[in-house]
Amino acid sequence: MDEQLEELLDITINEGASDLHLTVDAPPTVRVARELTPLADYENLSPEDTARIVFSLLDTEQQERLKVNRELDFSFTYSEARFRVNAYYSMGSVAAAFRRIPLEIPDMDKLHLPDILRDFCELPQGFVLVTGPAGQGKSTTIASMLDRIARTRAVHIITIEDPIEYVFEHKKGLVNQREMHEDTLAWDVALRTVLREDPDVVFVGEMRDYETISSAVTIAETGHLVFSTLHTNSAAQTINRIIDVFPEEEQKQIQTQLSSTLEAVVSQRLVPAIGGGLYPACEILLSSAGIRNIIREGNVHQIDNVISTSLEQGMVSLDRALARLVKEGRVEAEVARRFTLKPQELDRLLR
């Protein structure tokens, strides 16, 4: 590993930064409490600097993949943290974003996650999605849920990731983690063969296209518990995104499959708390009979209204979750308003 990179990773860990950015014509930059801060003691990086630093982390095969594909995802362990890295080319030069991942998987209580997420860890089968924009803690939430399953259930968990982020230990359950390009050569192959590996629980790192979405739904349909993520802004948008990936002639079929397998969608935001830190605000969609019928009939536009009127069933809108954080004194009202998609609804709930 490059000596300068070791210095930068130490700073990232010691400052509690979530990310480290290396790009040409700018000094190394860290993200602390969501704000980007250039490191004052460092000069602007040259193309030679960024290439030297990034390539010091890669073996020959990875270097070739980066040169050919112009981007590369990988992860590694350094000191008391793991880092997920996306190396890419920008204006013809190498750049990289390093996301810091704690070695210890946080407990669900420490993450302040809603209690109902513990119920999802007890499901014998079905489809559970954790969604939200990038950087909103989706991977950490799912990791805490999978770790809870591994600690409490004698099951076989298989993860398929690109790259592996949190590293799990074998506990009461057995956990096998497969990384793209290292342990398997393609998503479709890994997902097609996973059923031959005797899993009880499957984590698909990200549903990114028709093949991964179709395979994840099929695995859930065959009696397994499947977790995955999507970059969407709400539960309703998540359902729309899944359906829209399929050709028109297949959409009725996926609506039927999804209505029978989906157990929950958690759409998460990490909101800056009073006094520092972050609290999750989670919109929660549960698979009631009404929701299953809405998905099966393609009436996705009705989902938001059902969530808003089904609090007694355990469903929670994003605005209600934000309002609760404000009323509990954890988050300022003005901060909560930055995260809502419906400001008037949030104001109504805060009255």
N, C-alpha and C positions, 0 to 999 in steps of 0.2 A: 504494500500500500504506500502511496506517495506520502512523504513526510508532512507536506503542507496540508494534505487532506486530513491526516490524523489531528493536526492542530484545530482545523475547522470543525471536525466532528466532536472534539472535546469541548469546544465553545458551544456548539449546538446542544450538547447534553447538559453542560453546566449552567447554561442560560435558560434551560427549560424550553427551548425553541421546538416548535413542531416541525419546521422545515428548514432546509438549507438549499439555497439556489446558487448555482455557478453558471455564469454567462459572460460572454465576451464584452469588453468595454464597460464593465461594472465591477465593483468590488464584491467579494462573497457577501451574500445577504441572507439573514435569518428571519424567520417569522416567529414573533413572540406575542402571545395574546392577540393573534390575528393580524398584527401589524408587521409589515416588512421593515427591517432595519439593516442598512448597509453596515458592515463591520469597519469601523473607522480606522483601524490599524492596518488595513490592507489596501493595496493599490488596485486599480482596475485590472481585471484578468485579460490576458492576451489569448489568441486562439491556441497558441502553444501550451499555455498554462492549463486551459480547460481540457485539451486533448490528453496532456500528460496525466492529469489527475484522474480523469475518467478511465482511461485505458489501463491505468495501474490496477484497477479493480477487476479487470476482465481477463478471462483466459482467451486463447487463440480463437476458439469457435465463437465466443461472444463478441470479440472484436470484429470478426468477419460479419456476423449478423448485424451489428450496429452499422457497419459501413454499407452493407447491401440494403438493409431495410430502413436505414436513416433514423431508427429509434429502437430502443431496447428497454424492457422491464427486467429488473433483477433485484435481489435482496441479499443482505449479508449482515453478520453480527460483528459489532465492534464494542468493546468495553461493556457497559451495562445497558446496551440498547441494540435493537436491530434497526436496519434502515432499508426501506423500500425505495428503489431508485428508478426514475425514468430518465434515461440518457437519450438525447435527441440532437438533431442538427438544426441550427438557427442561423440563417443568412450564411450558410456554408461552413459554419464552425460548430464544434461540439458544445453542448450545454447539458445541464443535468439538474433535476430536482430530487432532493433527498428527503423522504418523510421518516421521522423518528418514530419507532415503535418500541414500547417498553418490553423488556424480556419477560416480565411477569404479567400474566393475563389478569386484568383488573376484575375483581369480583363485581357482580351485578349491583350489590348494595353500594359499593364505592362509586359506581357510575351513576347512581341515583336513577336507575331505570325503573319504569312502572312495574308494579308487582305482577301484572298480568303476563309479562314476558316470561316469568318463571313457569307459568302454565304451559307456554308453548314448548318448553323443554321436556314436558311430560307426554307430549303427543306421541301416539304410536306410529302415525303416518300423516301425510299431508304436505302442504306447500306453504312455507313461511318466508315472506320477503321483507327485507329491511332496505328502505329506499331513502333518497335524499340527494341533494347536490354533493359535489366532491368536498371532502374535508369536514363532513358533518358527523363523523364517528361511526359510520355503518360497519366497518370492519371490526372495530373494537366491540361494538354491541354484539355482533354475531359471535366473535371470539369468546366473549364472556358467557354466552348461551351454550356454545359447544363445550366449553370447559366445564360448565355446570353439568351437562349431560355426561361427560366423561367421568366426572366425580361421583355421580349418583346412579348411573344406569350401566348394567353389564351389556353394552352394545358395541358394535363395530362402526366407527365413524371414519368415513373417507372424505378427504377434501381434495378438490382439484382447483389449483390456484395459479395465477400468473402475475407476480411471483408469490411464493409463500411469504406470508407476513408474520403473524403470531405462530410460535412453535408450541405444539401441545405435547403433554406427557401422557404416557399410558397410565391410567388410574384404574378405576373400576371398569371403565370401558377401554377398548383398544382404538387407537387413533393412527391412521395412516394418511400422510400428506403427500400429494403428488404435485410437482411443479412442472409447468409447461416448459418444454425444451430440455428439461433435465431428467424428469421421470416419465414423461410421455411426450409424444411428438405433435399431437394435435388434439384440440378440444373434442372434435366429433368422435375420435377414436377412444379417448379417455372416458367420455360419457357413454359411449356404446358398450364398452367393456366393463364398466363399473358394476353392473349387475352380476357379473361373474365372480366378483370379489367378495361376495357375501356381506354387503353392507346393511346396516339398519338405518343409519343416518348419513346423508350425503350433503356436503357443502360445495356448491358451484360458485367459485369466487366472484364471477360477474356474468350475468346474462347479457351478452353483447350482440347477438344476432339470431337469425331464424333457427340455426342449428342448436345453439346452446339453450334457447328458450324451449324449443320443441322437446329436446332431450330431457331437460329438467322437469317439465310437466309430465312426460312419460314415466320417468323414474318415480315421481310422486304417485302416479296413477297405478303403479305396480305394487303399492303397499309399503313405500319407504317414506321416511321423514326427510324432506329436502329443504335446505336453507339456501337463499341466494340474495343478491343485491341488484339494484337498478339505480341509475342516475335519473331520478324523476322527482318532481316537486310535491306530489300528493299521491294519495292512494288511488284516486280516480284516474289520474294521469298514468299511474303504473299499469292499471288494467287496460287503458287505451293503448299504451305503448306495446304491451304484449300482443294484443289483438291485431294492431296495425302492422306488426312485423310480418304477419302471415298474408299470403295472397288472398284476394277476395273470396275465391272459391273454397278456401280452407278456414275462413274466419268463424263460420258457424260451428265447425268441429272444435276449434280451440276454445270457443266460448263455453261449449259443453264440458270439455275436459277441465278447464279452469274452474268452472262453477262447482265441479265435483271434488276437486283436489285442494283448492285454496283454503287455508285455515286462517291466515292473517296477513295484513300488510301493515308494517310500522314505518311511517314516514317521519324521519328524524331531523331535528335541527339542534346544533349546539349553541346555546345562548350565553353570552358573557354575564357572569353573576356579579352581584354587589360584593365588593371586596376581593374580586379576583376569582379565577376559575371559570368553569363552564357547566351549565346544567342542560340536560337534554329536554327538549320539548317534542313530544311524540304524538303524532296523529295515529290513531289505531283503528283499523278496519277489521272487523271479525266476520266470519263466514256464517251469518245467520241465514235462515231460510229465505228471507227477503233479499239479502245480498246475492245469494246463489241464483235466485230467479232473475235478478237484475242483470247479472253477468251473462247468464244463459240466453236471455232475450236481447242482449246488446244495448240495454238502457243505462249505459255507464254514467250519463249525465245526472242520474238520480242519486248517485252514491254519496255525494257531499251532503245532501239533505238527510239521507238515512243516518249517516254518521252523526250529524248535529242533533238528531232526535232520538238517538239510541244510547244515551249515557247509561241507562239502567242495565243495558246488556254488556257494558264494558267498552263501548266504542267512544272514542274521544277525538274531537276535531283539533286541528293545530291551534286554532284560536283559543279554545278552551284550555288546552295544555299551557299556552303562553299566559293566559289570564290567571291560571292557578299559580304559576311561578311568581307572578307579580303579587298576588294576594298573600302568598306565603312569605313575602319579603325577600325573595331570592334574586329577583331581577327587577330592574327599573322599568317602568311603563314605557318610557321612550325607547329603551333598548328592545323591548318586546315588539314595539310597532315596526321596527326594522325587519322583523322576521315574518310578519303576518302577510298573507295574500289577500286578506279582507279586513282592512283597517276599521271600517265601520262596525263589523261584527265584533272585533276585539274590543273596541270602545264600549259597545253595548254590554259585553260580558264583564267589563271592569267597573261598570257603574254600581 
